[in-house]
Amino acid sequence: MIDTLGPSTIPTPPANFRSGFVGIVGRPNVGKSTLMNYLIGQKIAITSPVAQTTRNRLRGILTTETAQIIFVDTPGIHKPHHELGKVLVHNARMAIASVDLVLFVVDGSVPAGRGDQFIADLLAQQQTPVYLGMNKIDLRSPDTADEVANSYRAMAEQQNWPLLEFSAITGDQVTSLQDHLIQGLEPGPYYYPPDLITDQPERFIMGELIREQILYHTREEVPHSVAIAIDRVEEDDAITRILATVHVERDSQKGILIGKKGSMMKTIGTAAREQMQKLITGKVYLELFVRVQPKWRQSRTRLAELGYQRED
């Protein structure tokens, strides 16, 4: 099954062991979830070409012989347009105040923009140490490389932040990034058993894998009006049966998700099951239903029922 929080024991750390919580923040679609998946070595956060993929504060746990880093992947900080957006941005800001170190991830293939500066100004008001991480260096053009680097170098120097370059896709310089983060943490204990990679329950990961495939296959047609509820999970030695409901806001979105003669839902279900199969021992049976919940993103009650609540 998925390595989530369970009954494993927490050992005594060796001498000079370092540990702590590192918040990964930045604009939408700069590669925060991709980076955390690479560092953890397993997919626990969904990725998508659509902005605003991450909704919940997801913790990924990296344990080495000398350290344990708990990465907190946060929703992209942006100007909210509905109640869900307000909850997500609020929770991202709360995460900044509750970690030991912040990794501010930017798109290192393009110059710094107003959204980056907004987050930089927000972080400058906090006491938490910040590392500025330039992701996507594999995508930058030689013609603009100096301009891009200088824009972020100026931002880092203004706040006296260390500037680190890497690619979460290729893994280039990610090991160096990891070493810098470890050195930025204080000596500390194991917060979680060494064999865990996330503290999120198994059902949460299942729901996220379904949502990822919806984002991928429908793109802008059904962008962020989707929420997943895992209704039932039945397990035996040979198979895991999962029943889930996909909540949307309009009948037209339901039609897109189901597709002609159920073709789209079949495609989404097959792709999600294949992703689950990588994490779950034995065969996986997945059955999806679609339900219309008008304006669920505007309703605090509906948001709470679907697992989106303000964190304090």
Wavefront OBJ file of the C-alpha trace (Angstrom):
o trace
v 0.000 0.000 0.000
v 0.967 3.647 -0.019
v 3.590 4.631 2.569
v 1.396 6.935 4.659
v 1.179 7.594 8.359
v 0.888 4.295 10.168
v 2.016 2.357 13.227
v 5.766 2.430 12.424
v 8.088 3.283 15.289
v 10.232 6.395 15.594
v 13.895 5.621 16.399
v 16.424 7.701 18.311
v 18.354 9.903 15.874
v 22.132 9.593 15.492
v 24.500 12.333 16.606
v 24.347 15.597 14.616
v 21.027 14.592 13.028
v 19.138 17.547 11.548
v 15.394 17.854 11.012
v 12.657 20.356 10.376
v 9.817 21.602 8.207
v 10.493 23.298 4.868
v 7.651 25.191 3.211
v 7.666 25.204 -0.594
v 5.966 28.397 -1.795
v 5.672 30.288 -5.049
v 3.333 31.315 -7.841
v 1.090 28.691 -9.464
v 2.780 26.358 -11.931
v 6.412 27.026 -11.033
v 7.032 23.329 -10.311
v 6.609 23.068 -6.539
v 4.849 19.685 -6.603
v 7.222 18.306 -9.234
v 10.165 19.273 -7.031
v 8.720 17.641 -3.928
v 7.993 14.427 -5.818
v 11.594 14.354 -7.077
v 13.045 14.955 -3.614
v 10.829 12.316 -1.998
v 11.571 9.844 -4.786
v 7.920 8.915 -5.245
v 4.814 10.635 -6.542
v 2.663 11.956 -3.721
v 1.715 15.385 -5.131
v -0.192 15.693 -8.394
v 1.179 17.752 -11.252
v -0.614 19.322 -14.201
v -0.073 21.864 -16.985
v -3.080 23.674 -15.511
v -2.265 26.313 -12.885
v -3.498 25.947 -9.298
v -3.164 22.160 -9.143
v -2.252 21.922 -5.443
v -5.117 22.601 -3.044
v -4.210 21.056 0.292
v -1.140 21.566 2.408
v 0.598 18.314 1.516
v 3.535 17.043 3.554
v 6.242 14.949 1.929
v 8.816 13.307 4.183
v 12.438 12.855 3.097
v 14.632 10.862 5.470
v 18.360 10.374 4.898
v 21.086 8.992 7.158
v 21.775 12.477 8.507
v 18.473 14.333 8.327
v 14.700 14.318 8.027
v 13.034 17.089 6.033
v 9.272 17.463 6.064
v 8.390 19.367 2.891
v 5.143 21.313 3.009
v 3.845 21.806 -0.550
v 1.454 24.756 -0.582
v -1.109 26.089 -3.070
v 0.285 28.696 -5.439
v -0.093 32.176 -3.973
v -2.332 34.258 -6.229
v -5.225 36.727 -6.183
v -8.292 34.636 -5.185
v -11.494 34.814 -7.228
v -13.806 32.649 -5.094
v -14.139 31.246 -1.577
v -12.002 28.213 -2.423
v -9.242 30.518 -3.664
v -9.403 32.520 -0.434
v -9.053 29.341 1.628
v -6.080 28.151 -0.438
v -4.161 31.428 -0.233
v -4.912 31.760 3.487
v -3.575 28.248 4.103
v -0.439 28.954 2.061
v 0.259 32.030 4.169
v -0.309 30.048 7.366
v 2.214 27.477 6.158
v 4.855 30.178 5.741
v 4.522 31.110 9.409
v 4.614 27.535 10.700
v 7.770 26.088 9.084
v 11.459 26.275 9.976
v 12.621 27.337 6.528
v 10.958 28.537 3.316
v 11.999 27.509 -0.187
v 10.622 30.210 -2.481
v 10.412 28.534 -5.905
v 10.353 30.670 -9.050
v 10.288 29.904 -12.765
v 13.941 30.320 -13.664
v 13.231 30.256 -17.400
v 11.641 33.726 -17.378
v 12.466 36.990 -15.562
v 10.914 37.801 -12.204
v 7.410 39.222 -12.476
v 4.942 41.104 -10.312
v 3.611 37.868 -8.827
v 7.107 36.872 -7.697
v 7.692 40.308 -6.190
v 4.368 40.096 -4.321
v 5.457 36.842 -2.682
v 8.955 38.202 -2.003
v 7.434 41.190 -0.184
v 5.197 38.840 1.798
v 8.148 36.656 2.810
v 10.233 39.679 3.744
v 7.700 40.423 6.500
v 8.264 36.998 8.082
v 11.007 35.900 10.476
v 11.390 32.508 8.777
v 14.671 32.045 6.825
v 14.153 31.972 3.035
v 16.028 30.280 0.203
v 15.221 31.501 -3.310
v 15.112 28.531 -5.711
v 15.283 29.051 -9.486
v 13.546 26.044 -11.036
v 13.270 25.134 -14.746
v 16.858 26.076 -15.610
v 16.658 23.392 -18.312
v 14.125 25.596 -20.155
v 15.922 28.923 -20.130
v 17.159 30.386 -23.374
v 20.858 31.307 -23.757
v 19.722 34.635 -25.205
v 17.890 35.654 -22.025
v 19.783 33.637 -19.377
v 21.687 36.630 -18.002
v 18.588 38.827 -17.846
v 16.630 36.113 -16.019
v 19.421 35.333 -13.558
v 20.023 39.011 -12.801
v 16.342 39.647 -12.041
v 16.300 36.941 -9.357
v 19.802 37.733 -8.130
v 18.674 41.286 -7.412
v 15.649 39.972 -5.500
v 17.798 37.595 -3.448
v 20.467 40.191 -2.671
v 17.862 42.704 -1.548
v 16.731 40.317 1.195
v 20.074 38.543 1.708
v 18.535 35.224 0.610
v 20.691 32.368 -0.727
v 19.992 31.818 -4.454
v 19.937 28.218 -5.732
v 19.409 27.005 -9.311
v 18.009 23.598 -10.283
v 15.649 21.634 -12.510
v 12.952 19.521 -10.852
v 12.343 17.729 -14.173
v 15.909 16.651 -14.995
v 17.179 16.581 -11.403
v 20.066 18.892 -12.285
v 21.517 20.397 -9.068
v 18.628 19.078 -6.937
v 21.093 17.162 -4.749
v 22.947 20.412 -4.082
v 19.623 22.066 -3.223
v 18.833 19.255 -0.798
v 22.224 19.612 0.907
v 21.734 23.366 1.345
v 18.296 22.829 2.886
v 19.654 20.255 5.332
v 22.420 22.612 6.406
v 19.799 25.305 6.982
v 17.984 23.171 9.560
v 18.795 22.865 13.250
v 19.746 19.589 14.973
v 16.542 17.752 15.821
v 14.653 14.456 16.186
v 12.802 12.190 13.800
v 9.334 13.728 13.509
v 8.039 10.694 11.607
v 9.128 7.068 11.201
v 11.948 6.875 8.615
v 9.960 4.682 6.198
v 7.093 7.166 5.708
v 6.947 9.473 2.697
v 3.786 11.429 3.597
v 1.471 12.002 6.533
v -1.592 12.214 4.313
v -4.109 9.346 4.519
v -4.276 6.854 1.678
v -7.708 8.069 0.546
v -6.380 11.582 0.048
v -3.651 10.335 -2.313
v -6.218 8.273 -4.237
v -8.487 11.298 -4.681
v -5.599 13.462 -5.850
v -4.556 10.919 -8.479
v -8.094 10.950 -9.883
v -8.171 14.754 -9.917
v -4.829 14.881 -11.698
v -6.150 12.816 -14.596
v -9.249 15.003 -14.853
v -7.067 18.105 -15.096
v -4.832 16.437 -17.658
v -7.546 15.058 -19.952
v -10.045 17.921 -19.802
v -7.622 20.873 -19.445
v -9.492 24.180 -19.504
v -12.901 22.617 -20.190
v -13.330 21.514 -16.582
v -10.558 23.449 -14.829
v -10.956 23.754 -11.074
v -14.633 23.060 -10.596
v -13.779 19.486 -9.613
v -13.559 17.862 -6.179
v -13.123 14.172 -5.425
v -14.733 12.193 -2.607
v -13.522 8.642 -1.965
v -16.736 6.947 -0.909
v -15.515 3.442 -0.185
v -12.309 1.390 -0.185
v -12.509 -2.383 0.145
v -9.311 -4.401 0.364
v -8.417 -8.072 0.312
v -5.238 -9.949 -0.554
v -5.832 -9.870 -4.316
v -7.613 -6.591 -5.095
v -8.403 -3.109 -3.794
v -11.833 -1.809 -4.822
v -12.266 1.973 -4.818
v -15.539 3.839 -5.329
v -15.285 7.610 -5.787
v -17.543 10.543 -6.660
v -16.412 13.418 -8.856
v -18.177 16.647 -7.864
v -18.618 19.396 -10.485
v -20.558 22.664 -10.533
v -22.558 22.450 -13.777
v -24.418 19.878 -15.876
v -22.274 20.820 -18.876
v -19.143 19.859 -16.939
v -20.716 16.525 -16.042
v -21.337 15.910 -19.735
v -17.713 16.683 -20.604
v -16.429 14.365 -17.887
v -18.644 11.471 -18.917
v -17.991 11.973 -22.638
v -19.644 10.266 -25.575
v -20.947 6.888 -24.415
v -18.817 7.259 -21.261
v -15.549 7.441 -23.196
v -13.962 10.314 -21.225
v -14.813 8.823 -17.847
v -13.377 5.501 -18.986
v -10.145 7.216 -20.077
v -9.832 9.123 -16.802
v -10.614 6.047 -14.717
v -8.095 3.882 -16.561
v -5.307 6.474 -16.240
v -6.017 7.067 -12.540
v -6.093 3.339 -11.848
v -2.719 2.925 -13.558
v -1.234 5.597 -11.292
v -2.739 3.965 -8.200
v -1.385 0.614 -9.334
v 2.153 1.973 -8.883
v 1.461 2.603 -5.196
v -0.862 -0.234 -4.191
v -0.007 -3.910 -3.946
v -2.323 -6.212 -5.922
v -4.919 -5.287 -8.526
v -6.955 -2.077 -8.360
v -10.607 -1.738 -9.337
v -11.805 1.861 -9.642
v -15.403 2.974 -10.191
v -16.210 6.668 -10.700
v -19.499 8.553 -10.433
v -20.173 12.207 -11.341
v -22.398 14.469 -9.258
v -23.378 18.112 -9.852
v -22.947 20.387 -6.806
v -23.792 23.948 -7.961
v -21.335 26.636 -6.781
v -19.573 24.323 -4.334
v -16.431 26.512 -4.450
v -18.432 29.456 -3.075
v -19.945 27.551 -0.143
v -17.968 27.183 3.078
v -20.195 24.258 4.078
v -19.584 22.421 0.799
v -15.850 23.214 0.958
v -15.645 21.731 4.448
v -17.538 18.607 3.366
v -15.065 18.122 0.502
v -12.008 18.611 2.714
v -11.125 22.273 2.109
v -10.993 24.230 5.360
v -9.143 27.286 6.591
v -6.134 26.347 8.706
v -5.353 28.412 11.820
l 1 2 3 4 5 6 7 8 9 10 11 12 13 14 15 16 17 18 19 20 21 22 23 24 25 26 27 28 29 30 31 32 33 34 35 36 37 38 39 40 41 42 43 44 45 46 47 48 49 50 51 52 53 54 55 56 57 58 59 60 61 62 63 64 65 66 67 68 69 70 71 72 73 74 75 76 77 78 79 80 81 82 83 84 85 86 87 88 89 90 91 92 93 94 95 96 97 98 99 100 101 102 103 104 105 106 107 108 109 110 111 112 113 114 115 116 117 118 119 120 121 122 123 124 125 126 127 128 129 130 131 132 133 134 135 136 137 138 139 140 141 142 143 144 145 146 147 148 149 150 151 152 153 154 155 156 157 158 159 160 161 162 163 164 165 166 167 168 169 170 171 172 173 174 175 176 177 178 179 180 181 182 183 184 185 186 187 188 189 190 191 192 193 194 195 196 197 198 199 200 201 202 203 204 205 206 207 208 209 210 211 212 213 214 215 216 217 218 219 220 221 222 223 224 225 226 227 228 229 230 231 232 233 234 235 236 237 238 239 240 241 242 243 244 245 246 247 248 249 250 251 252 253 254 255 256 257 258 259 260 261 262 263 264 265 266 267 268 269 270 271 272 273 274 275 276 277 278 279 280 281 282 283 284 285 286 287 288 289 290 291 292 293 294 295 296 297 298 299 300 301 302 303 304 305 306 307 308 309 310 311 312
